[in-house]
Amino acid sequence: MQREKWKTMDVILVILAIFLLVFVIAMIAIYIKTGGIPDTLCTCVFSVCGGECGVMGWIKTTKDRHLSRQYELEDRETDKKIMEETENE
C-alpha cells in the first residue's frame, strides 16, 4: 500500500491548528496567573489565522473551478470528435 503524500495546504493547516492550540493554552495559563489576557494580541492572532485560512480556501476553490473548467473543455472536445465520427459513418 502506497503512502499518500502530504500537500502544502495540509501541512499549513496542521501547523496552524497546533499553533492555535498552544496559543489558547498559553492564554488560559496567563489568565489563571494574572486574571486577564492581552486582548489586542488575541484579536490579531485570530485575525491573521482566519485570514490565512480564508486565503487558502480561496486558492482551493479557484483551483477546483479551473480544473472543472478544464474537464468541461475536454468533454466538449470529446463530444465534438464523437459527433464527427458518427456523421462520417
ABEGO torsion letter per residue (X at the ends): XBBBBBBAAAAAAAAAAAAAAAAAAAAAAAAAAAGBBBAAAAAAAAAAAAAAAAAAAAAAAAAAAAAAAAAAAAAAAAAAAAAAAAAAX
